[in-house]
Amino acid sequence: MGQGAASVSLARSDEPKDVPRSGWAKARERLAWYLVAPSLLVVILVALYPLVQTIRLSFTNARFGSPRPESYVGVDNYVRLLNDNVFISAFGHTIVFTVASVAIETVLGIVIALVINSQFAGRGIIRTSMLIPWAIPTVVSSQLWRFMYNDVNGVFNDLVVNKLRILDDKVAWIANATTALPAIIAVDVWKTTPFMALLLLAGLQVIPGDVYEAAKVDGASPWQQFWQITLPLLRPALLVALIFRTLDAFRVFDVVFVMKGTALDTITLAIYARQTMIDEQWLGRGAAASVVIFLAIGLMVIGYTRLVRVEEE
């Protein structure tokens, strides 16, 4: 009996793995490619072609409006970036902005998601109203906060100086080089935290409730339930939220440009690339800065995919 079973299993293992597919299966595969082809063509035209052109231009001395034809300069543009103090500052500001904003938004997003995931009266209204900051266009919200940060007539100074009396004198939050970047980070946190909370709320709602009931029966406290149940089961959604926000924060442009323009105390990589390419008309150097942003984001995506793979294993 045992030898017969062993021979059957051995025979099954010796069967060829590449089974010929039927004509119907091949037809379905061809149909799938026909349906996907228009989307792939759009991606090639809209994304891939500009990317290839940007990489090509980064190795040239191309300039806007220059009568001279562009010529190949090798890695000179990248060497200039490494020796440019403004680029180094922009890279540092981008890192600080990304780390600080994403970290604060993640913590606040978890807290808000836990609150609105519980049962209480008016939960639907709270869920809807919390999306208002995220729904406001970034240019509009940035300009509003720029007015509120004004050191003369701004409501923020009136609040912390006259109403709450936290500070003795009014502060030029945007004009001051020390407080400008933290003030902009606070605006980004105010606007984007609802997005993080929404993603994390979706992750919380797929956690079965009977897990918490069993934990209560075992005598687990709310804090133990959070660390041993909620956080581990929320990890996949948390990783997705983190990568989306990290990639978005690293290429930040609008909120910083509206509130501070090209000021050196808050300049980011995206603003540096735009300034080099448009204001100074160095197309090749601006393309090199854009390629650096692309490579940094690519490394983040690779790290994220490896992290997700480890979590799945």
C-alpha positions as CSV (number, residue, x, y, z in Angstrom):
1,M,0.0,0.0,0.0
2,G,2.8,2.4,0.9
3,Q,4.8,1.5,-2.1
4,G,1.8,2.1,-4.4
5,A,1.2,5.5,-2.9
6,A,4.8,6.4,-3.2
7,S,4.8,5.3,-6.9
8,V,1.7,7.4,-7.6
9,S,3.2,10.5,-6.0
10,L,6.5,9.9,-7.9
11,A,4.6,9.5,-11.1
12,R,2.8,12.8,-10.5
13,S,6.1,14.6,-9.7
14,D,7.5,13.4,-13.0
15,E,4.7,14.8,-15.0
16,P,5.7,17.7,-17.3
17,K,5.0,21.1,-15.7
18,D,4.6,22.9,-19.1
19,V,1.2,21.7,-20.1
20,P,0.2,22.9,-23.6
21,R,-2.5,25.5,-23.5
22,S,-5.6,25.3,-25.5
23,G,-6.5,27.6,-28.3
24,W,-9.2,29.3,-26.1
25,A,-6.6,30.2,-23.5
26,K,-4.2,31.7,-26.1
27,A,-7.1,33.7,-27.5
28,R,-7.9,35.1,-24.1
29,E,-4.3,36.1,-23.6
30,R,-4.2,37.8,-27.0
31,L,-7.5,39.6,-26.1
32,A,-6.0,40.7,-22.8
33,W,-3.0,42.2,-24.6
34,Y,-5.3,44.0,-27.1
35,L,-7.2,45.6,-24.2
36,V,-4.1,46.6,-22.3
37,A,-2.2,47.9,-25.4
38,P,-3.9,51.4,-25.5
39,S,-3.1,52.0,-21.8
40,L,0.5,50.9,-22.4
41,L,0.8,53.2,-25.3
42,V,-0.5,56.1,-23.3
43,V,2.0,55.4,-20.5
44,I,4.8,55.2,-23.1
45,L,3.8,58.5,-24.6
46,V,3.0,60.4,-21.4
47,A,5.6,59.0,-19.0
48,L,8.3,56.9,-20.5
49,Y,9.2,59.1,-23.4
50,P,9.6,62.3,-21.3
51,L,11.6,60.3,-18.8
52,V,14.0,59.1,-21.5
53,Q,14.3,62.6,-22.9
54,T,15.0,64.0,-19.4
55,I,17.8,61.5,-18.8
56,R,19.2,62.3,-22.2
57,L,19.1,66.0,-21.6
58,S,20.9,65.6,-18.2
59,F,24.0,64.7,-20.1
60,T,24.0,67.7,-22.3
61,N,24.5,71.5,-22.0
62,A,21.1,72.3,-23.5
63,R,19.6,75.7,-22.7
64,F,16.3,77.3,-23.4
65,G,16.3,79.8,-26.3
66,S,20.0,79.2,-27.0
67,P,20.9,79.4,-30.7
68,R,23.8,76.9,-30.1
69,P,23.0,73.2,-30.6
70,E,23.2,71.1,-27.5
71,S,26.3,69.0,-27.0
72,Y,27.2,66.0,-24.8
73,V,29.0,67.0,-21.6
74,G,29.0,63.6,-19.8
75,V,28.4,63.7,-16.1
76,D,29.4,67.4,-15.7
77,N,25.9,68.4,-14.7
78,Y,25.8,65.9,-11.9
79,V,29.3,67.0,-10.7
80,R,28.0,70.6,-10.7
81,L,25.1,69.5,-8.5
82,L,27.3,67.8,-6.0
83,N,29.5,71.0,-5.8
84,D,26.4,73.3,-5.6
85,N,25.7,74.4,-2.0
86,V,22.1,75.4,-3.0
87,F,21.5,71.8,-4.3
88,I,22.9,70.4,-1.1
89,S,20.6,72.6,1.0
90,A,17.6,71.7,-1.2
91,F,18.4,68.0,-0.7
92,G,18.6,68.5,3.1
93,H,15.4,70.5,3.3
94,T,13.6,67.8,1.2
95,I,14.8,65.1,3.6
96,V,13.8,67.1,6.7
97,F,10.4,67.9,5.2
98,T,9.8,64.3,4.2
99,V,10.8,62.7,7.5
100,A,9.1,65.2,9.7
101,S,5.8,65.6,7.8
102,V,5.4,61.8,7.2
103,A,6.2,60.9,10.8
104,I,3.8,63.4,12.3
105,E,1.0,62.6,9.8
106,T,1.4,58.9,10.5
107,V,1.1,59.3,14.3
108,L,-1.9,61.7,14.0
109,G,-3.4,59.5,11.3
110,I,-3.4,56.4,13.5
111,V,-4.9,58.4,16.4
112,I,-7.7,59.9,14.2
113,A,-8.4,56.6,12.5
114,L,-8.8,54.8,15.9
115,V,-11.1,57.5,17.1
116,I,-13.4,57.6,14.1
117,N,-13.4,53.8,13.8
118,S,-15.2,53.6,17.2
119,Q,-18.9,53.8,17.6
120,F,-20.2,57.2,18.7
121,A,-23.0,59.6,17.7
122,G,-22.2,61.8,14.7
123,R,-19.4,59.6,13.4
124,G,-20.5,60.1,9.8
125,I,-20.3,63.9,10.1
126,I,-16.9,63.7,11.7
127,R,-15.6,61.4,8.9
128,T,-16.9,63.8,6.2
129,S,-15.7,67.0,7.8
130,M,-12.2,65.7,8.5
131,L,-11.6,65.5,4.7
132,I,-12.2,69.2,4.2
133,P,-8.5,70.2,4.6
134,W,-7.4,67.5,2.1
135,A,-10.1,68.5,-0.4
136,I,-9.0,72.2,-0.5
137,P,-6.6,72.8,-3.4
138,T,-3.0,73.0,-2.1
139,V,-2.4,76.4,-3.7
140,V,-5.5,77.9,-1.9
141,S,-4.7,76.4,1.5
142,S,-1.1,77.5,1.3
143,Q,-2.0,81.0,0.5
144,L,-4.5,81.1,3.3
145,W,-1.9,79.8,5.8
146,R,0.5,82.4,4.4
147,F,-1.9,85.1,5.4
148,M,-2.6,83.6,8.8
149,Y,1.2,83.4,9.5
150,N,1.6,87.1,8.9
151,D,3.4,88.8,11.7
152,V,1.2,91.9,11.7
153,N,-2.4,90.9,10.9
154,G,-2.2,87.1,11.0
155,V,-4.6,85.3,13.1
156,F,-2.0,82.7,14.2
157,N,0.1,85.4,16.0
158,D,-3.1,86.8,17.5
159,L,-4.0,83.4,18.9
160,V,-0.6,82.5,20.4
161,V,0.2,86.0,21.6
162,N,-3.0,87.8,22.5
163,K,-5.4,84.9,23.2
164,L,-3.4,82.1,24.6
165,R,-0.4,84.2,25.7
166,I,2.1,81.5,24.8
167,L,4.5,84.0,23.3
168,D,5.3,87.5,24.4
169,D,5.9,89.0,20.9
170,K,4.6,88.3,17.4
171,V,6.8,86.1,15.2
172,A,7.3,86.4,11.4
173,W,6.9,82.7,11.0
174,I,7.5,82.6,7.2
175,A,10.1,85.4,7.0
176,N,12.2,83.9,9.8
177,A,14.7,81.4,8.5
178,T,14.5,79.3,11.7
179,T,10.7,78.9,11.8
180,A,9.9,79.0,8.0
181,L,10.4,75.3,7.3
182,P,8.6,74.0,10.5
183,A,5.7,76.4,9.7
184,I,5.4,74.9,6.2
185,I,5.7,71.4,7.6
186,A,2.8,72.2,9.9
187,V,0.7,73.3,6.9
188,D,1.4,70.1,5.1
189,V,0.5,68.1,8.3
190,W,-2.8,70.0,8.6
191,K,-3.7,69.3,5.0
192,T,-2.5,65.7,4.5
193,T,-3.2,64.0,7.9
194,P,-6.9,63.3,6.8
195,F,-5.5,61.4,3.8
196,M,-3.4,59.2,6.1
197,A,-6.3,58.7,8.5
198,L,-8.5,57.6,5.6
199,L,-6.1,55.0,4.4
200,L,-5.5,53.7,7.9
201,L,-9.2,53.7,8.6
202,A,-9.7,51.3,5.7
203,G,-7.1,49.0,7.2
204,L,-8.8,49.1,10.6
205,Q,-12.2,48.2,9.2
206,V,-10.9,44.9,7.7
207,I,-9.7,43.7,11.2
208,P,-12.4,41.2,12.5
209,G,-14.1,42.3,15.6
210,D,-14.1,38.8,17.2
211,V,-10.3,39.1,17.6
212,Y,-10.8,42.0,20.1
213,E,-13.6,40.1,21.8
214,A,-11.4,37.2,22.4
215,A,-8.6,39.5,23.7
216,K,-11.1,41.0,26.1
217,V,-12.0,37.6,27.4
218,D,-8.4,36.9,27.9
219,G,-8.1,40.0,30.0
220,A,-6.0,42.1,27.5
221,S,-6.0,45.9,28.2
222,P,-6.8,48.4,25.4
223,W,-3.1,49.2,25.3
224,Q,-2.1,45.6,24.9
225,Q,-4.8,45.1,22.2
226,F,-3.3,48.0,20.3
227,W,0.3,46.7,20.4
228,Q,-0.5,43.0,19.9
229,I,-3.5,43.1,17.7
230,T,-4.2,46.4,16.0
231,L,-0.7,47.4,15.0
232,P,0.4,44.1,13.6
233,L,-2.8,43.6,11.6
234,L,-2.7,47.3,10.4
235,R,0.9,47.0,9.2
236,P,0.1,46.3,5.5
237,A,-2.2,49.3,5.2
238,L,0.4,51.3,7.2
239,L,3.1,50.4,4.8
240,V,1.0,51.5,1.8
241,A,0.1,54.8,3.4
242,L,3.8,55.4,4.3
243,I,5.1,54.8,0.8
244,F,2.4,57.0,-0.8
245,R,3.1,59.9,1.6
246,T,6.8,59.5,1.4
247,L,6.9,59.6,-2.4
248,D,4.5,62.6,-2.4
249,A,6.4,64.5,0.3
250,F,9.8,64.0,-1.3
251,R,8.8,65.7,-4.5
252,V,7.0,68.5,-2.7
253,F,6.7,71.8,-4.7
254,D,3.4,73.6,-4.4
255,V,3.1,74.3,-0.7
256,V,6.7,75.5,-0.4
257,F,6.7,77.5,-3.6
258,V,3.4,79.3,-2.7
259,M,4.5,80.2,0.8
260,K,8.2,81.0,0.2
261,G,9.0,80.9,-3.5
262,T,12.6,80.1,-4.2
263,A,14.0,81.3,-0.8
264,L,17.2,79.5,0.1
265,D,16.0,78.7,3.7
266,T,13.2,76.4,2.4
267,I,14.1,75.5,-1.2
268,T,13.4,71.8,-2.0
269,L,14.7,69.6,-4.8
270,A,11.6,70.2,-7.0
271,I,11.9,73.9,-6.6
272,Y,15.6,73.8,-7.3
273,A,15.0,71.8,-10.5
274,R,12.3,74.3,-11.6
275,Q,14.5,77.3,-10.8
276,T,17.5,75.9,-12.7
277,M,15.4,74.8,-15.7
278,I,13.0,77.7,-16.1
279,D,14.4,80.8,-14.3
280,E,18.1,80.2,-15.2
281,Q,17.2,78.4,-18.4
282,W,19.8,75.6,-17.9
283,L,17.7,72.8,-19.3
284,G,20.5,70.2,-19.0
285,R,21.3,71.0,-15.3
286,G,17.6,71.1,-14.4
287,A,17.1,67.7,-16.1
288,A,20.0,66.3,-14.0
289,A,18.3,67.6,-10.8
290,S,15.0,65.9,-11.9
291,V,16.9,62.7,-12.6
292,V,18.2,62.8,-9.0
293,I,14.7,63.1,-7.7
294,F,13.6,60.2,-9.9
295,L,16.5,58.0,-8.7
296,A,15.8,58.8,-5.0
297,I,12.1,57.9,-5.4
298,G,13.1,54.8,-7.3
299,L,15.3,53.7,-4.4
300,M,12.4,54.3,-2.0
301,V,10.1,52.2,-4.1
302,I,12.7,49.3,-4.2
303,G,13.0,49.5,-0.5
304,Y,9.3,49.5,0.0
305,T,8.8,46.4,-2.3
306,R,11.5,44.5,-0.4
307,L,9.9,45.5,2.9
308,V,6.5,44.3,1.8
309,R,8.0,41.0,0.5
310,V,9.6,40.5,3.9
311,E,6.2,41.2,5.6
312,E,4.5,38.7,3.3
313,E,7.0,36.0,4.1
